Amino acid sequence: MRNLPKQEEIMSSWNDNIENIKVSICCTVYNHQSYIEDAITGFLTQKTNFPFEILIHDDASIDNSAIIIEKYASMYPLIIKPIIQKKNQYSQGVRVNFTYNYLRADGKYIALCEGDDYWTDINKLQSQVDIMEKNKEIKLCIHATGVSKVVGDKIESSKIKLDDEDKIISPNEIILGGGEYGHTSSFLFEREMIIDPPHWYTAYPSGDTPMRLLAASKGSIYYLDKEMSVYRQGVSGSWTTRMKDNNNFINHWQKAINMFNEYDEFTEFKYSTAIRKRISVIAYTILDRISDSNHNQKEIKMYSSLLIGSQKVKYMIKMKFPYLFNILKAIK
């Protein structure tokens, strides 16, 4: 057992009673027995002057994840509130975090961390809440994140770092920034923001990109240039590994295109230029996967029609001059 503070120690620094939860930590777990203790340790070692709760949803793991979660829940019954599923919900199309964590959260704010990621700074929550409380326009606070990538038997380390200073991030930056423009394990946002989300938010299969877009449409996004979490990339069952399947890959990115088109209308076309550029990048990503195979020519034509700018030029070179394209790709 790790050397962790007792429940009473954690609660002793809270200036309010436990009924007035300030932050709901939402954690989704599936077969994370090798990692979940790191995540829980990061939660329980947070130093805050406000009450927080830990909402963990185990999606019918077939390893020992549920046993580990229940062990900690029995030690911290006022803080850790688990749901242990008997039948996997994700495979039935359920938005797990939204359905089983967000809707039961009592906090003013929600913090995210999946079961295979973890927090590395004991002042993470306090730092982010202080920023949000000082500026009511901020709807989402993110921070720098370490990346631990599994490559065969080795682990490669890198960072998701957006700038060299704290800053407000513009909607255009969010639209163009891609899926890792602030990792999920860094998210702290207002719970009120997602009570009644628009269709484009709920229709997208993952929650990080629509969360950024929703926050950008409702207020500001603040980047804290401090590394306070670690994202494990390439873990079995993770998004990265699921996207190795062509059908999953194409289906995911087609839904991304649909989402951005709806978001364009939702924001009254204020960011159309950035959205068209982003859709072009997504279309090229799909084409880069399918154009080398015997794929549906109708789909290839459809995605190629979405290309603009440099993606259009690169694709034309790839199709007409594949040898030259491979040389340019190798140089890059």
N, C-alpha and C positions, 0 to 999 in steps of 0.2 A: 504493500500500500504506500502511495506517495505521501510525502510530508506536506499535508494541506491544512489550511486553517479550519478549525471547527466551525459549525454553522453559527454558533453564538459569537465567535470572533468576527466573522464576516458581517454580521448584522449589527455589531456594536458600534460601528462607525456611521451607521445610517442616521441621518437627522430627522427622518420621518418614519412613521410606522409601516409595517409590511403591507398594509392594505393599499398604500399609495405608491404603487410600483411606478418607477420612472422609466426603466428600460426592460423590455422583454427580449431576452436572448433566444433566438430561434435557430434550432439545429436539426437538420435532417440526416438520418443515418441509414445506410444499407451496407451490410457486410464490412463494417469498419472496425472490427475487433482489434486490429493492430494499431489503430490511430485514435479511437474515440477517447481514450484516457488523456491524450495530449490536449484534445479539444476541451474536455471537461476541466482539466487542470487550468487551462487558460481562462475559463469562465470563473472558477471558484477563487482564483488568486487576484481578481480585480479589486482594486482599492477605490471605493466610491463613498460619497456622503449621502447617497440616495439608495433606496431599495431597488433590487433587480430580481427578476425571476428567470429561470432557465427552462425553456420549453423544448424538450427533445422528442422527436418523432422517429421511431424505428419502423422501417417499412418492411416488416416481416423478414428480417435478416436470417440467413440460414447458417450463420456462424455464431459466435458467442457475444455479439454486440449487445443484445437485449439483456443478457445476464450481467454484463458490466454496467450498463445503464441503471438497471434495477438496484445493483449494489450501491451505487452512488446516491440514487434517489432515496434509499432507506437511511443513508447517513445525513442527507440534507433535505428532509421532507418538506420544509417550508420554502425551499428555494428551487429545487429540481422537480419538475412536473412532467413526467414522461407519458407518452402514448406508445404502447407496444402493439403493433398490428400482427394479426394472425394470417392475413392475406395481403399480398403486395398491392399497394394502391397505385403506384406509378404506372405499372403495366396495364392498369385499367383506365389510364388517361386522366387520373386525378392530379390536380396541382397540389402536391403534398404540403409544401410549406404554407401556401395560402389557405388551404382548407383546414389543416389540422394545427397550425401554429398561429398564423396571423389572426384568425377569427377567434381564438381563445386568449389572445394576448391582452393583458391589462395595462401594459406600459404606455406612457405618452410617446415613447420612441421604441423602435424595433432595431435590434442589432442582429446581423447574420453571421453564421459560421457553419459550414457543412462539417459532417463528422470526420472527414479525413483532412481537414485544415485545422489550424490552431492559432491562437493569439500569443504574442510574445512580449507584450508590454502590460504591466499591471495597472497602468494609468490610462489605458486605451479608452475605456468607456467614459471616465471622468473628463478626459480631454475633449472628446467629441461632444458630450452633452454640454459642457461649458461653452463651446463654440455655438452650438445650436440655440442655447438659451439666450445668448447675447445678441443674436441676429435672427429674428423671427422669419426673415425672408429665406433663410437657408432651409431647404426641405430634405437634403441628403448630404451627409458628411462622409467623405472617403479618405483614405490615406495610402501611403506607399506600402507595398506588400512584397515579401520575399517569395521566391518561387523555388520549390524543390521538385525537380523533374526526374522521374524514373526512366532511365535509358538502359534497358537490359539489366545488368547487374550493378550498374553505376547510378549515382545520383548527381545531377548537374544543378548548380545553383545560379539563380539570376534574380532580377528584381522587376517589379511593376512600379515604375517611378515616373510620374507625369511632369514633374518640374523640380527645380532646385529651391523652391520656396512655397509657402502656403499661398493659395490663390482661389479666387472664384473662377469656376469653369463655365464657359459659355455653352449655350445649346448647340452651336455649330461644332464645337470641339467634341461634344458628347456624341453627336450624330456621326461624325467622321472618325471618331477615335477607335471604334471596334470593340469587340467583346471584352477586352482586358483593360478598358479605360477606367481603371479603378476596379479591383477585384471584389467579389461578393463578400469575402471575409473582412473587408474594411467598411462595409455598409452600416451606417446608422441613419435612420430616417423616421419621419413622423408617421405614426400608425394611422392617424386620421387621413393621410394622403391616399391610402389604399383601401379604405372602407367600401367605396363604390367605384371600382376602377372601370375605365372604358373597355370596350370590346377588344381593341387591339392589344391591350395589356394582358387580358386573360387568354387570348387565342394563341399567344406565343408560348412555345413549350418550356422555355427557361425564364427565370425571373429577373436576371441581372440587367439585361439591356432595356426591357420595358420600364424597369424601376428608374434607371437613369433618365430615360426619355420623359417619364411622367414627372419626375422631380424638376427637370429642366423646364417643363411646360407650366409648372405651378409656382416656381420660385427660383432659388439659386442652388447650385451644388458647390460645396466647399472642399477643396483638396488640402489635406494636412500632410506636409512633406516630412513625414516621420514613419519609418517602417515599424508596424505594430502587429503584423500577422504573417503567416506563411501559408501559401497555396501549394498543396501537393498535386502535381500534374502527372498524368499518365498512370494513376492508380487504377487497378482493375475495376471496371464498372463505372468509371468516371466519364464525364462528357467527352473528353479527348479520345478515350478508347471506343465509346459508342459511335463516334463520328467516323471510324474506320470503315464502317459499313456504308456502301454507296447509297442505299435507299434511305437510311437514317440521315445521311449527309444532305442529300438533295431535298428531302422533306423538310428538314430543319431550316435550310437556307431559303427555301421557297416561302415558308411561313415568315421568315424575316423580311422578305420583300413585301409580302402582304401587309405586315405590321407597319413598315415605313410608309407605304402608300396611305394607309389609314391615318397614321400619325401626321402626315402632310396635311390632310383635310382637317384633322383635329386641331392643329395649330394654325388653321386658316392660311396655310401655304406661306408662312413667314420664313420657313427654312427650306424651301423647295430646292434651291441650288445645292445645298449640302446633302439633302436627301437623295437627289438624282445622282450625285457623286457616290454616295454610299451604296445605293442600289447597283450602280455600275461595278463597284468593287465586289459586291456579293455575286453578281451575275458572272463576273470573270472567274471568281473562286469556283463556282459550279462548273463552268465550262472547262476549267483547267482539270477538273476531275473526270468529266464525262466525254469530252471531245476526242480522247484517245481510244475510246471504246466504241463498240457497235451500238451506240445509244440512239434513242429516238431522235430522228433528224428534225422533227417538228419542235421538240424541246430545245435542241441546240439552236435552231433558228430564233426561237422565242427569246432565249437568254442573250444571244448575240445582239438582238435588237435593243437591248437595254444598255449596251456598252456605250460609253462616251469617253472622250479624252484619251489618256494614256492607256487605259484598259482596252479601248477599241484598237489602238495602234498595235499594242502587244499581241492581241488576238489575231489581227490580220497578218502580222509577221509569222506567228506560230502556224497559221493555216497555210499560208502561201510559201513560206520559206522556213520549214521546220529545222533545217540544219543550222541556219543563221540564228534562229530563236534559241536553240540549245547552246550555241556558242555564247550568246549574250547572257543567257541564264547562268552559265558556268562562270562567266566573268563577274557577274553580280554576286 
